[in-house]
Amino acid sequence: MFISVRRVVAVSAGLFALSMTPAAMAAAPYHMQDGEAGATFNPDHATQATRAQVNADLAVAMKNPAWDRIARSGAAWPAQRAAQGLTREQVSADLVVAMQNPAWDRVSRSGAAWPAK
């Protein structure tokens, strides 16, 4: 049996495209579900922006000096700081408070989720 390079490349590309489909669907408001449901609607995943707002956001993003690198390579967009960061002393104080929580031992050793308040 003869396996051509074209066939290998075509099959690899097809498998890659199929593997990327779920990631693309995660950004949409509808998500596929197993069973009879078929799909579920998540309204918090849908944007409420108008076409004008999206175009305005795009125009602002294109003025960013990193736009060319990001648009060409698909690199992650640089995050903007929302607020001033904490000082070393503030982080240390938060750690001391967290360590006094009765769940600290379980959370720090096993990676369990923090208990809900």
C-alpha positions as CSV (number, residue, x, y, z in Angstrom):
1,M,0.0,0.0,0.0
2,F,1.4,3.4,-1.0
3,I,0.8,6.4,1.3
4,S,1.5,9.7,-0.4
5,V,2.7,12.8,1.4
6,R,-0.3,14.7,0.1
7,R,-2.7,12.2,1.7
8,V,-0.9,12.4,5.1
9,V,-0.9,16.2,5.0
10,A,-4.6,16.3,4.0
11,V,-5.6,13.9,6.8
12,S,-3.5,15.8,9.3
13,A,-5.1,19.1,8.3
14,G,-8.6,17.6,8.5
15,L,-8.0,16.2,12.0
16,F,-6.6,19.5,13.1
17,A,-9.6,21.4,11.8
18,L,-11.9,18.9,13.6
19,S,-10.0,19.4,16.8
20,M,-10.4,23.2,16.7
21,T,-14.1,23.1,16.2
22,P,-15.1,22.8,19.9
23,A,-12.8,25.7,20.8
24,A,-14.5,27.9,18.2
25,M,-17.9,26.9,19.4
26,A,-17.1,27.8,23.0
27,A,-17.1,31.5,22.1
28,A,-20.6,31.3,20.7
29,P,-23.7,31.7,22.8
30,Y,-24.9,28.2,21.8
31,H,-23.0,25.2,23.0
32,M,-23.5,21.6,21.8
33,Q,-24.7,19.1,24.4
34,D,-24.9,15.4,24.6
35,G,-28.2,13.7,24.6
36,E,-31.6,15.1,23.5
37,A,-30.9,18.7,24.4
38,G,-28.8,19.2,21.3
39,A,-27.6,22.7,22.3
40,T,-27.9,25.0,25.2
41,F,-28.1,28.8,25.0
42,N,-25.8,30.9,27.3
43,P,-26.9,34.5,27.1
44,D,-23.9,35.7,29.0
45,H,-21.7,34.5,26.1
46,A,-23.5,36.7,23.6
47,T,-22.3,40.2,23.0
48,Q,-24.7,43.1,23.3
49,A,-22.5,45.5,21.3
50,T,-23.8,47.1,18.2
51,R,-22.0,47.0,14.9
52,A,-20.9,50.6,15.4
53,Q,-19.4,49.8,18.8
54,V,-17.5,46.8,17.5
55,N,-16.1,48.9,14.6
56,A,-15.1,51.6,17.0
57,D,-13.4,49.1,19.3
58,L,-11.6,47.7,16.2
59,A,-10.4,51.1,15.1
60,V,-9.0,51.8,18.6
61,A,-7.3,48.3,18.6
62,M,-5.7,48.9,15.2
63,K,-4.0,52.0,16.5
64,N,-2.2,50.0,19.1
65,P,1.5,49.6,18.2
66,A,1.3,45.8,18.8
67,W,-1.6,45.4,16.3
68,D,0.6,44.1,13.4
69,R,2.3,41.5,15.5
70,I,-1.0,40.3,17.1
71,A,-2.9,40.3,13.8
72,R,-0.2,38.3,11.9
73,S,0.8,35.8,14.6
74,G,-2.4,35.4,16.6
75,A,-0.5,36.3,19.8
76,A,-2.4,37.1,22.9
77,W,-3.6,40.7,23.3
78,P,-1.6,42.6,26.0
79,A,-3.8,43.0,29.0
80,Q,-4.4,46.5,30.4
81,R,-4.1,47.0,34.1
82,A,-7.5,47.7,35.7
83,A,-6.1,49.0,39.0
84,Q,-2.9,49.6,40.8
85,G,-1.2,46.3,42.0
86,L,-0.8,45.3,45.6
87,T,2.4,45.9,47.5
88,R,4.4,43.0,48.9
89,E,3.2,43.9,52.4
90,Q,-0.5,43.7,51.3
91,V,0.0,40.3,49.7
92,S,1.8,39.0,52.8
93,A,-1.0,40.2,55.0
94,D,-3.6,38.5,52.7
95,L,-1.6,35.3,52.9
96,V,-1.6,35.4,56.7
97,V,-5.4,35.9,56.8
98,A,-5.9,33.0,54.3
99,M,-3.6,30.7,56.3
100,Q,-5.8,31.2,59.4
101,N,-8.8,29.8,57.5
102,P,-9.7,26.3,58.6
103,A,-9.8,25.1,55.0
104,W,-6.2,26.3,54.3
105,D,-4.6,22.9,54.8
106,R,-7.0,21.1,52.5
107,V,-6.8,23.9,49.8
108,S,-3.0,24.3,49.9
109,R,-2.2,20.5,49.8
110,S,-4.8,19.1,47.4
111,G,-5.7,22.1,45.3
112,A,-9.4,21.9,46.4
113,A,-11.6,24.9,45.8
114,W,-12.1,27.5,48.5
115,P,-15.4,26.9,50.4
116,A,-18.2,29.3,49.4
117,K,-18.9,32.1,51.8
